[in-house]
């Protein structure tokens, strides 16, 4: 019995206009049969109106029914979008946390040795300030350290930008 009811509900939700039309047509058919059964009797215009007065109500009920179905469908779609957005936000949060963790790990693993190298180069610069070859070598070392530092920062910026672009693409779907 439940499967039959579910099938009926599915058909009604899938074809609401057809369902409303069938119900109205059946009522019209029954009212017409009633009019023809009493066709031998004398009937006034009021009798004909009384036979078909519910037809107007049925049209109004059908219109209300269609609006309710449209609102329910819109509500379900909105719930699906909300769930999708919640999942997207959760994925973004996890992705952001992962990128931050990786970047922090890189910064800790790379920046600490770089800081040590930086301090050492400063000490060497003070000691050998007169030797131009050593100063040029120290400049190259400091330039390489700056590039490494910038690369780590660029990785974080790139991953953040990629995540934002992916989010925008999913929102535009």
HELIX and SHEET records of a PDB file:
HELIX    1   1 UNK A    2  UNK A   14  1                                  13    
HELIX    2   2 UNK A   16  UNK A   37  1                                  22    
HELIX    3   3 UNK A   45  UNK A  106  1                                  62    
HELIX    4   4 UNK A  107  UNK A  111  3                                   5    
HELIX    5   5 UNK A  112  UNK A  127  1                                  16    
HELIX    6   6 UNK A  132  UNK A  171  1                                  40    
END                                                                             
